[in-house]
Each structure stands twice: as structure tokens, then as C-alpha cells.
Amino acid sequence: MAIARVWRGVTREARADEYLDYLNETGVSACRATEGNLGVRVLRRVADGRAEFVFVSLWESFDAIRRFAGDDVERAVYYPEDEDFLLELEPTVAHYEVAVDV
């Protein structure tokens, strides 16, 4: 059974495209390069001058997640310029069992 790791972040709408490019270069690339990663989905919603991103990475096991995130799998992973883009840094992520995958 796969595990979904879900993180959320918010930028200003004016920087949404720039942040998406950065997210692809950092988090998406790092997840995809980690053994045990089954894929990544990035969702974006723009409203009221803000762009909310939901980053869903799929994993074969918690051991695979540890290879990406380190021993504290609940801790969010951030990259150097995230502080410049994001309105706040969520300290944790959520994990879910993938119950249906069609």
C-alpha cells in the first residue's frame, strides 16, 4: 500500500508561476530522485491575491520517505529560497494511506 505525503504552502499570487518553477527544481526533483518515490502531484489554487500549493508525493514505504525527509518524517522539508517565496513555513506534513488509486 502506498503512502501519500502532503504538504501545503502559500505564496503571493504575483509569484505563483515563479514559485512553481522553483518547486519543480527543488522538491519535485528531489522526491523523484529518491529511491521508493512513486510520483509527485502539485496542486495550485489562486484566489484573493494568494496562491496555495498542495504538494502530494507518493511513496512505497516510510523507509523511502526517510530517505527523502530524514528520520523525522513528520517534519516538512524546505529549500533555501522557500523563506523568500512562502508567506509562512508549515513545520509539519501529513501522511495518508492511499486507499484508492485508479
C-alpha positions in Angstrom: 0.0 0.0 0.0 1.4 3.4 -1.0 1.7 6.4 1.3 0.9 9.9 0.3 2.9 12.7 2.0 1.0 16.0 1.8 2.5 19.5 2.3 0.8 22.9 1.9 2.4 26.3 1.2 1.1 29.7 0.2 2.7 32.5 -1.9 1.6 35.8 -3.2 -0.4 35.4 -6.5 2.2 37.5 -8.3 4.9 34.9 -7.6 2.9 31.8 -8.2 4.5 30.8 -11.5 8.0 31.7 -10.3 7.4 29.5 -7.2 6.1 26.6 -9.2 9.3 26.7 -11.3 11.3 26.7 -8.1 9.2 23.9 -6.6 9.9 21.8 -9.7 13.6 22.4 -9.5 13.8 21.6 -5.8 11.1 19.5 -4.1 9.8 17.7 -7.2 13.2 16.8 -8.4 14.4 15.7 -5.0 11.4 13.4 -4.5 11.7 11.9 -8.0 15.4 11.2 -7.4 14.7 9.4 -4.1 14.5 5.6 -4.3 11.0 4.5 -3.4 9.2 7.6 -4.7 6.1 6.6 -6.8 5.3 10.1 -8.1 4.5 13.7 -7.3 1.4 15.8 -7.8 1.4 19.5 -7.3 -2.0 21.2 -7.0 -2.4 25.0 -7.2 -5.3 27.3 -6.3 -5.2 31.0 -6.9 -7.7 33.3 -5.1 -7.7 36.6 -3.3 -4.2 37.5 -4.3 -2.7 34.3 -2.9 -1.6 31.0 -4.5 -2.0 27.9 -2.4 0.1 24.9 -3.3 -0.6 21.3 -2.2 2.3 19.0 -2.8 1.5 15.3 -2.7 4.3 12.9 -3.0 3.6 9.1 -3.2 5.9 6.6 -1.6 6.3 2.8 -1.3 7.1 2.9 2.4 8.1 5.1 5.4 11.7 3.9 4.9 11.5 5.6 1.4 10.1 8.8 3.0 13.0 8.8 5.5 15.5 8.7 2.5 13.9 11.9 1.4 13.0 13.7 4.6 15.3 12.3 7.2 14.4 10.5 10.5 11.6 12.9 11.5 9.2 12.1 8.6 6.6 14.5 10.0 8.9 17.5 9.5 8.4 19.5 6.4 11.4 19.7 4.0 12.4 23.3 2.9 14.9 24.7 0.5 17.0 27.9 0.7 14.6 30.2 -1.2 11.4 28.9 0.4 11.5 31.7 3.0 11.6 34.3 0.3 8.6 32.8 -1.5 6.3 31.5 1.2 4.1 33.6 3.4 4.7 31.1 6.3 6.6 27.8 6.8 4.4 25.0 7.9 6.5 22.9 10.3 4.9 19.5 9.5 3.3 17.4 6.8 0.6 14.8 6.9 0.7 11.2 5.7 -2.1 9.2 4.4 -2.6 5.6 3.2 -3.5 5.6 -0.4 -6.9 3.7 -0.2 -7.9 4.0 -3.9 -5.5 4.7 -6.8 -7.2 4.3 -10.2 
